[in-house]
Amino acid sequence: MTGAPEDERPPRVALGLYKRFAAGALIIASMVAIPVATTVLLEVDQAAQAFEKYSVPIPGFNKDGRAGGTEVLSGVEAGKPQTILVLGSDRRYVDIAQKNPARSDTMILVRLDPSKGATSVLSIPRDLKVDIPGYGTDRINAAYSLGGPVLAVRTVQALLGVDEPFDVHHVVNVNFGGFQRAVNRLGCVYADIDRDYFNDNNPPNGGGGNYATIDIDAGYQRLCGQDALDYVRYRHFDSDLVRAARQQDFLRQAKEQIGVSRLFGDRDELLKIFARYTQTDIRGTSAILRLLKLTYESSKQPIQEVRFPAEDEADYLVTSREALRRTVRRFLNAKGSPGSRGRTPRTTGDRKREKSQKRRRAQGVPKGLFEARRAAEDEAIKLGTKLSFPVYYPKFAALGSRYRVQDQRTYDIFDRGRRKYRAYRLVVQAPGIGQYYGVQGMTWRAPPILDNPSEKRRINGRTYELFFDGDRLRL
């Protein structure tokens, strides 16, 4: 088809009109952008003022992240990824009165990198055996007692700098009183509690000593201030690695439920809480603005829990150089769920596994499991007498596992609108410290735990929602 004659073509808009249109659009965009930008800057300036007014600077750091004339924290350009070391201090009134040094009860690294598939979180076990610069071999939490946050940062950098220097860009030192108040201010957090947690420092549940008391039942429920703190700090009858995993899981669930809009809507009070109970090097408008931008861009990503590789050796936890190398690689290169939202295409490997599973089912009990129907049915019948809906239970269980009769329960759960639902929980304990899994049922059809599945799969006539942490199936 040939082009139309010149006199039949629609008239061309003059180049000058294009320029005027572009200029007008730019003016309109500027008129919108200027008040928005001004509002953001005012909020950032308010945050900077709150820290100047309420927060005590970290001893040993100045505003440039230097300590004693030596740069400890790595510099970072605007928009570039940042690694933040979060320290949880458990200093109590008795410690202040007796002038005891504060101890680092929690050490968590957070990596904000919008270019990756997830925000990675790494908990460092406090009993890990390390070389503390200038002091020799000790547990890693001793670094905080010996030299405060400055030495804690140096120790972490030395530990993880296996092949090349490991950069920590900011440090946040949180007092646990602030954690309680922040959780309450944000409306508490719905958490999936794997088992019953109880300690009153009396045998057989406590065994004496001065451990923190706790009383939290198993099951999906809403945790507020003190209970939330007790849960993330609990270590009695557990290992340091199990507690680290528990802390990461709680942070993940909190992050999924607390959106940017809620944080922004209650920013004034949260800023006061954060400033009063937190020490940090993040001070000044420019530093806060850079971190705010990075946090917003990373807020859309899932959290990947990076497990710290360690094993018991006498009174310490130990790890190897090669294990550290793999851990650092995973931490710096977080991955999202293995597939887009929706159904993941089946691969040849999937088909082979399905055929193998069908063969095992035809032969009887699947590999690694044992027939546990009778024990599960007994517990389900007890729960069913208190409910008006069916109780589901697994026919098989992992070898060496058992049902925790004392943890099974029925209970009421309330959503944020105070609507009541009925629920039940079955708990199974597998071999090993901290190895529990459960079956949860409830009449609440849309609890936060079921938001945003990684993918859905149709298996044997049922649709399953799968939730991944990186490449690990979590739920």
N, C-alpha and C positions, 0 to 999 in steps of 0.2 A: 504494500500500500504506500503510495507516494504522499509526501507532505502536502498540506493545504496551501493554496495560494497565499502570498503575503498579506493581501488585503482581507482574507477571511480568518486569519489567526486572531485569537484574543489579544488585546493590547498588552504589552509588557509593562510591568510596574517599573517606574523609573528608579534608578539606583539611589537617587537622593531620598526617595520615599522609604526605601529599605533602611537607610541610615537613620532617618528620623524615627522610624518604628523601633529600631534597635536601641536608639538613645532613650526613647520613651520607656521601653521595657526595662532598661537598666535603672532609670530613675525610680520606676514603680518598685522594682526589686530592692533597691536601696532603701526606699521609704519603709518597706516591710522589714528588711534585714536589720536596719539600724536599731529600732526599738527592741527587737529580739536579742540582738547581740548585746545591747546595753543592759537588758534584763539579766542575761547570763553573766555578764561581767560583774554586775551588782551582787548577784548571788555568790559568785566566786569571791568577791571582795568581802562579802559578809562572812564566808567560811574562813577566809584568812584572818579577819578580825576576831572571830570566835576562838581560833587557835591561839592568837596572840593574847587574848583576854583570859581564857580558861585553862589552856594547856601549858604544862610545864615542859620546857625543852628537854630532850634526852641528854643526860649528863655525858659530856665528852664530845658531843657533836655541835658544830656551829651550823649556821644557815646554809653553808655550802657543802654539807655532808662530810666535813673534815673532823678528824679527831687528833688532838695533840699535834697539829701541824701536818698530819699525814692524811691523805685522802683515803677514806675507807669505802664509801659508797661510790659506785661507778656513775659517771655522768651519762645522760641519755638525751638524745635529740627529740624535739617535739614530734609526736606521731609514731615514734619507734617503740618496739615492745619493751615492757618493763617487768622486772622481777621484784616482788615485794616480800620481805621476810616479816611474818607476823609472829610476835612473841607474846605468850600468855603468862602474865605474872601472877603467882599465887600468894603474894605477900599479904599476911593477915594482921589484925590488930596486935596480936601477941608478938609478931615479928617486929612491928614498929616500936612497941614498948620496950622490947629487949634489944633493939637495934640489930636484929638478925639480918643478914643479906637476903634480898629477894631471890627467889628461885624461878627459873624458867620452866613452867609446868608444861608449856606447849610451844612447839616450833613448827610453823607451817609456811611453806613457800607457795606463792601464787604467781602465775605467769600470765600476764595480759598481752595477748598477741592476736589482734583481729585477723591477721593473714592466715592463721591456723584454723583447724576445724573445731577447736574447743579451748576453753580456759583450763589449764592444768593446775592441779593442787597436789603438793607433795608434803606429807607430814614426816618429820624427822623424829624417830623415837628418842626420848630423853635419856635412855640408858645406853645409847650407842657409844661404843668405845672409840675415841678419837684422840688425835694429838692436838692439844690446845696450844696455840702459839705462845711461847714464852713460859708455859707451865708444864708441859709434858702430857702424859697419857692420863685420861680421866673420862668420865661420862660427859656427853656433850652439854647437858644442862648445867654442868659446873662452870662452863664458860661465862654464863650470865652472872653467877654468884661472884666469880673472880674479877670480872671486868665489865659487867653490865652489857647493854646492847652492843657497844662497840666491839668487845671481844667476841660476843656471840656472832656478829656479822663476819668477823675475820675467820672464826672457826668454821662456819658454814662455807665460806668461800674457799678455804683451804681444803675442806673435806671433798667438795664437789668439783674442784678444779683439777680433774684427773688428767685430761689431755691438753686442756687450755684453760686460761683463767675463767672462773665462774663469776659472773657479774650479779651483784645485788644492788639494785638502784634505790630502793627505799626500805625503811624499817618502821614498823608500827608496833609499839609496845602497849598491849591492852591489859588493863586491870580487870579481873573477872567481875567486879561490881558493875562495870560498864557493860559487860556482856549481858548480865541479867536485865539491866534497865533497857538496853536496846531491844532485846527480844520482846519484852513486855510492851514497849512503845510501838513496835511493829505489829502488834496484835497476836503474838505468839506464833509458833510454827507447828504444823502437822507433821508428825514423824512416825515412821514405821519402826516400832520397838521390837527387837527380835526375840526377847525373852523377859522374864521377870527380873528386875534389879532391886535387891534389898540388902541393906546392911545397917545394923544398929550397934555394931561393935560388940555384940554378944554372940557366943557360939550357939548354934552351928553356922549362923549366917554372917557373923563378923569375925569371930576368932580373936576378939580383943584388939588392942592397939588404938591408934588415933586416926583411922581412916574416915573419910567423909561419909556421913550417913546418907542413905538414899532409899526411896520406896516408890518405884515406878513399875506398873504392871505391863505385861506383854500386850502387843496389839497396836494397831494404827490409832493414833490419838493426838490431841493437841497439847504441846508442851509449852509452858510459860517459864518465866525467869529462873527461879531456883531449881525447878525440876530440869529445865534445859541445861543449866550449868552442871548439876549433879550428873546428868546423863553423859555429857561430853567429857567430863573429868574422871568418870569412874574407871578404876584400874584394879580394884581388889578382886582376886580370883581370875583376873584377865592378864594378858600380856600387854606390853607397851605397844606392840604392833597392832593388836586388836583395838586398843583405844584410839590409835591414830586413824584406823579405818572407820571407826565410829564417828570421830570428829569430822572426817571428810564427808561422810554420808550425811551428817546433820547439815553441814554447810551447803551441800548440794541441794537438799530438800528445801532449805531456807531460801536459797537463791532462786529456785523455781517458783516459789510462792510469793516472794516479795519483789514486785516490779519496780521499775524506775519511777513510775508515776506516784507510787506510795511513798517512796523515799523523798521525792521532790515535794510532795504535798505536806510532809511533816518535817521538812528540812530544818526548821528553826530549832525545834526541841532536840532532834537527832544530832544536830551540830553541837549543841551544848553537852549532850551526853558523851558524844565521841571525843570532844575536846577535853572534858573534865577527867575522863577515865582512860585517856590515851596519850601516850608520848610518841612523837614522830618527827622525822626530819622534814616532812612535807609541810613547808611553810611558805607563805607568800603567794600572791595572786597567780603569777606565771606557772609555778610548780603545780598548784591545785588545778589550774585550767588544763594543763597538759594531761594530768592524771584523769580528770573528769571526762575529757574527750575520749581517752583510751578506754576508760571503764564503760562509757556508754556504747562504744563500738563493740566491746567484748560482751556486753550484757545479753546480746542475742544468741550467744553461743552456749552449748551445753558445758557442764563441768566434767573434766576427765580426772578421775582419781588415780594418781600414780602411786603404786604401792612401793614402799621402801623395802629393799631386799635385806633381811638380816636374820640371824639365828642366835640362839642362846649359847653362851660360852661362859661358864662359871657365873660371875655376878654382872656380866655385861651382855649386850647385844653386839654382834660383830658382823661385818660385811667384807666383801672382797673388792679389789680394784676393778675387776671386770664387771661385777654386778653394779658398782657405782657408775661405770661408764655407760652401761645400758640404761640405767635410771635417768641419768642426765640427758641422754639422747631422747628418751621418751618425754621427759619434762619439757624440753625445749621444742619438741615437735609433736604437740598434741594433735590427736585425730578425733574427728566427729564420729557419729554412728556409721556403720558400714553400709550405707545405702541411703537413698532419698526417702522422704516420707512416703508411705504407701508400701506396696508389695515389692520385695526384692526379687529380681529374676532368678529362677532356679538354675543352678550350675550342674555340671556333670558330677562334681563332688557331692552336691546335695542329693542327687538321685541315688548315688552309690550308698550314702549313709542311710537314706530312707529304706532301700532294699535290705541293708544289713539289719536295721531295726525291725523290719517286718519278719525276717528270718528268726531273730532272737525272740520276738513275741510268740511266733509259732512254736518255738521250742520250749516256751515256758517263761521263767523269770528272766528279765533283762539282765545283762552283764553288770556287775557291781551293785545289784540291788537284791533284796530278799522280800519274801511274801510277808507283808505287815498288815494285811486287811483286817484281821481279827482285832488287833490292838487299836487300830485307828477307828474301827467301827464302834468299839466299846466307848471310846472317848466321844465320838460323834453323837451317840445315843444320849449320853449324859447332857451334852450341850443342847441337843434338839428338844429336850423336855422344857427348856426355858425360852424357846424361840418359835415363831410362827412361820418360818421359812426353812427350806432344806439346808442341811449341813453337809458340805462336800468334804471328802477325805481321800488321800492317795491310797492305792492298793499296795504299792511297793514303797520301800524306804532304802536309803543307802546302807550298805553293810556296816555293822557296828553302831548304828544309830538307835535311838530310843525316844519314845514320846515322853515329854516332861509333863506328867500328870498335874503337878502343882501349878503349872503355867497356863493350862487350858482355862478359858473363861468366856462368859457372855457379858456384854456390857452395853451401855448407851454411849453414843458419840454424837456430838453436836457440830453443825456447820457454823460458819461465821454469822449466819442469821439466826442462830440459836434454835434451829429446827433439829428435832431429835430423831435419831435412827438407831436401830438395833444392830449389834455386831457380835461376832465370835472370833476366837483365835485358837488354833491348834499349833503347838510348838514341838519341833523335833530337834533333838541334840545329836549332831554327828560327831565322829571321833575328832579329837583335837581341841585346843583351847579356842573358845570363842566361835565355834562352828555351829550355828543354829539356822534353821529355816522354818517357815511357818506357812499355814494356810489361813487366809483371812477372808471372812465373809461378812457382808453388811447390806442393809437396805439402802444405804446412801449410794446412788448410782453414779455420782460424779465427784468423788473426792479428789483433792489436788494431786494425789499420787498417780492418778491415771491421766493427767494432762500430758500432752505432747509425746506420744509413743514414737520410738525411732522408726518402726515399721509394723505392718500387719501381715500375718501369714495364715493361710487356710490349711489346717492339718487335720485329716481324718474327720472332716465334716464340721470342725469348729474353727472359729476365727480367734487367733491369739494376737494380743498386742505385745510387742517386744520392746524392751527399754535397754539400751546399751550404754556402757561407759567405754568410749573408744571402741575396741573390738571385743569387749567382754560383756556378755549378757548379764544384766543385773536383775531384771524383773520380767 
